[in-house]
């Protein structure tokens, strides 16, 4: 395999809506999501109203890549081999001795292999790497703090209530019925939460389609929310930019095989047809679906038995975790998996805008170091007075399941399609594969 990769090699270019094309105002969106969940707990579950009160510094805790250990009631940050690097109970840091008490002298989290190989949901843990539920980690921790303060027992009901809050705000009928807090707020003032794509990105999309590339837009969002977002970020004619639009895809389940796979369904006025399609015969806008049927359609459209698919993104979590989708894409034969994380906006690009402060931003991007959780990419493991520098599990997953990483679509929109990006490779330095330059924390790793 060549050490370089270009979009010109791909027959199909896929985009995840919410985490690649769509740029969210993190300051306003993070506050709205947290309020949506907290308000549900207060109004429907009887939790303390103090949950609705936040200080700017509170957002430092809201860090992507954390795992909720539901058996121990802790939030943990993992090294590439599953070692617990840092942990909290509620928002309170656990000491090295406390971590060893919970996870043994080797600090091994016993469910790591399950998470690392399947990336599926479990009754034992929950992985937070989705901006749409990430504030739930902060909310869950604050609930634990409040119960500890009262001397109350910490039970699994807390997690059930958090999940109920997520479902209440994001279920597929919430947008249409104006229920919850999130969708009504975005519908009322989309400009407060969504940032339009630049003209350069729109021109880039058109140029790719004009050059014969098949453009695919895929999202786990329902069609009505997808339409609102696309009209705001791309314009009223956004459908002309894509050959295929798939909503309510529920990744990574979209890549499931028989008998779990869901059929594609047509849409009429954003309502799904009750009858699933036996196969996908032509391009268009569809709901639900599965990779095998889409793959067959792409074969027909490209006149190739194995069309080369460049899925630049995939992130997401809730049901479309960036890593799970990368894994599923590789399992299902998608040739290239690029990792386009707008959340890495200032991971080191000198051309990127300055990183906002925590007060300005709300949730942090992984490129911003957290006072409580450290770096998204590397960390120090402290044990018996010694410190060992470790790669995080999140960083390792990016390198393992992706072809390359870029800070945003804008970063490559002005490049020619045949521009050669360096691939991630186990034979290359850890900093290889990031465009236009690696995160500062990884550069320091190499220096040391």
Secondary structure, DSSP 8 states (H G I E B T S, - for coil): --SEE-GGG-SEEEEEIIIII-EE-HHHHHHHHHHHHHHHHHHHH---GGGG---GGGGGG--TTEEEETTTTEEEEEBTTSBEEEEEETTEE--HHHHHHHHTTTTB-TTHHHHHHH----SSEEEE--TTTTHHHHHHHHHHHHHHHHT----THHHHHHHHHHHHHHSTTHHHHT-SSHHHHHHH-GGGTEE---HHHHHHHHHHHHTT-EEEEE-SS-HHHHHHHHHHHT-TTGGGG-SEEEES--TTGGG--TTT---EE-EETTEE-SS-BSS--S-EEEEE--HHHHHHHHHHHHT-TT--EEE-----TTTT-HHHHHHHHHHTT-SEE-EE-GGGTTSS-TTS-----HHHHSS--TTS-BTTTB-SSEEEEEETTEEEEEEBHHHHHHHHH-S-EES-GGGTTTS-TT--EE---TTS-TTTTEES---HHHHHHHH-
